[in-house]
């Protein structure tokens, strides 16, 4: 069920609770189950959070509040039970549903390049999500904005706040490792990305950092090691933390271009149009240029790169457009460096078998991403 529909269900149930207050027999039937479910969910979450109590201290406090209100709603009767149940429903909205809504809004704002709205929404999230978890999420948003704006030193300073913090659970440590990998990727520092992968590959694929797997696949492909890139991508099928389809497609495009698979690239362009995301022509032409460069078709690559530049120059002044254009310009500079170093494609092109393996992985994880929408 979509998020907005859950909001409606919650409101309707709150109305039902109030109406039931006028019918004593019905009141217990409506209020007690909510109290029992609230108490059970709170206890389960508290137990899970105590695996990393310092990091999840904010959630523990929130769930203790939910637990106390649930117990009171269950033990009370009459108007007191009604009031406590309504308060419990409000807490569920504030501590569970509203954070989810704000996280989705922040992610969509980042995709659109609307950094002001993304930061404003992430700031509001702290009113509903307490403790270190909220602090890390806010810093992740600031990090993403800094990277997209090519403020890489600022991005590194944000990461410094979390390096060596052993109160962070493994899943969140993976997020920080992935952010470090993102930073190296935007610097086009492929050796360091591959170095991080060498350490990450010692883990079980399901426990590995998704960011490192994706970035290392691109790093290997960019350096012409297509077999290693395909292996890194295949490990994604064993990882459950697949991002949303728009984000996944954008990241996948980078590796497909380095493989030189122009047919797969055009299919990705068509597929992303079916999501809430869209790629502008200047971005498509830049990626087509990178793909042609891998194929050794230098004149065509230079022509499309020049067209991408002209399209960027012709863009209107717009705060939301600027971050996306900056990211594309950074990639254009990278392609320029390859051309100036007389790069004319990898020593050996990707084999048809390797290209088919990449497509097979894409089909599988795309289906997984769609199923989670």
Rosetta blueprint (number, residue, H / E / L):
1 X L
2 X L
3 X H
4 X H
5 X H
6 X H
7 X H
8 X H
9 X H
10 X H
11 X H
12 X H
13 X H
14 X H
15 X H
16 X H
17 X H
18 X H
19 X H
20 X H
21 X L
22 X L
23 X L
24 X H
25 X H
26 X H
27 X H
28 X H
29 X H
30 X H
31 X H
32 X H
33 X H
34 X H
35 X H
36 X H
37 X H
38 X H
39 X H
40 X H
41 X H
42 X H
43 X H
44 X H
45 X H
46 X H
47 X H
48 X H
49 X H
50 X H
51 X H
52 X H
53 X L
54 X L
55 X L
56 X L
57 X H
58 X H
59 X H
60 X H
61 X H
62 X H
63 X H
64 X H
65 X H
66 X H
67 X H
68 X H
69 X H
70 X H
71 X H
72 X H
73 X H
74 X H
75 X H
76 X L
77 X L
78 X H
79 X H
80 X H
81 X H
82 X H
83 X H
84 X H
85 X H
86 X H
87 X H
88 X H
89 X H
90 X H
91 X H
92 X H
93 X H
94 X H
95 X H
96 X H
97 X H
98 X H
99 X H
100 X H
101 X H
102 X H
103 X H
104 X H
105 X H
106 X H
107 X H
108 X H
109 X H
110 X H
111 X H
112 X H
113 X L
114 X L
115 X H
116 X H
117 X H
118 X H
119 X H
120 X H
121 X H
122 X H
123 X H
124 X H
125 X H
126 X L
127 X L
128 X L
129 X L
130 X L
131 X L
132 X H
133 X H
134 X H
135 X H
136 X H
137 X H
138 X H
139 X H
140 X H
141 X H
142 X H
143 X H
144 X H
145 X H
146 X H
147 X H
148 X H
149 X L
150 X L
151 X L
152 X H
153 X H
154 X H
155 X H
156 X H
157 X H
158 X H
159 X H
160 X H
161 X L
162 X L
163 X L
164 X L
165 X L
166 X L
167 X L
168 X L
169 X L
170 X H
171 X H
172 X H
173 X H
174 X H
175 X H
176 X H
177 X H
178 X H
179 X H
180 X H
181 X H
182 X H
183 X H
184 X H
185 X H
186 X H
187 X L
188 X L
189 X L
190 X H
191 X H
192 X H
193 X H
194 X H
195 X H
196 X H
197 X H
198 X H
199 X H
200 X H
201 X L
202 X L
203 X L
204 X L
205 X H
206 X H
207 X H
208 X L
209 X L
210 X H
211 X H
212 X H
213 X H
214 X H
215 X H
216 X H
217 X H
218 X H
219 X H
220 X H
221 X H
222 X H
223 X L
224 X L
225 X L
226 X H
227 X H
228 X H
229 X H
230 X H
231 X H
232 X H
233 X H
234 X H
235 X H
236 X H
237 X H
238 X H
239 X L
240 X L
241 X L
242 X L
243 X L
244 X L
245 X H
246 X H
247 X H
248 X H
249 X H
250 X H
251 X H
252 X H
253 X H
254 X H
255 X H
256 X H
257 X H
258 X H
259 X H
260 X L
261 X L
262 X H
263 X H
264 X H
265 X H
266 X H
267 X H
268 X H
269 X H
270 X H
271 X H
272 X H
273 X L
274 X L
275 X L
276 X L
277 X L
278 X L
279 X L
280 X L
281 X H
282 X H
283 X H
284 X H
285 X H
286 X H
287 X H
288 X H
289 X H
290 X H
291 X H
292 X H
293 X H
294 X H
295 X L
296 X L
297 X L
298 X H
299 X H
300 X H
301 X H
302 X H
303 X H
304 X H
305 X H
306 X H
307 X H
308 X H
309 X H
310 X H
311 X H
312 X H
313 X H
314 X L
315 X L
316 X L
317 X L
318 X L
319 X H
320 X H
321 X H
322 X H
323 X H
324 X H
325 X H
326 X H
327 X H
328 X H
329 X H
330 X H
331 X H
332 X H
333 X H
334 X H
335 X H
336 X H
337 X H
338 X H
339 X H
340 X H
341 X L
342 X L
343 X L
344 X L
345 X L
346 X L
347 X L
348 X L
349 X L
350 X L
351 X L
352 X H
353 X H
354 X H
355 X H
356 X H
357 X H
358 X H
359 X H
360 X H
361 X H
362 X H
363 X H
364 X H
365 X H
366 X H
367 X H
368 X H
369 X H
370 X H
371 X H
372 X L
373 X L
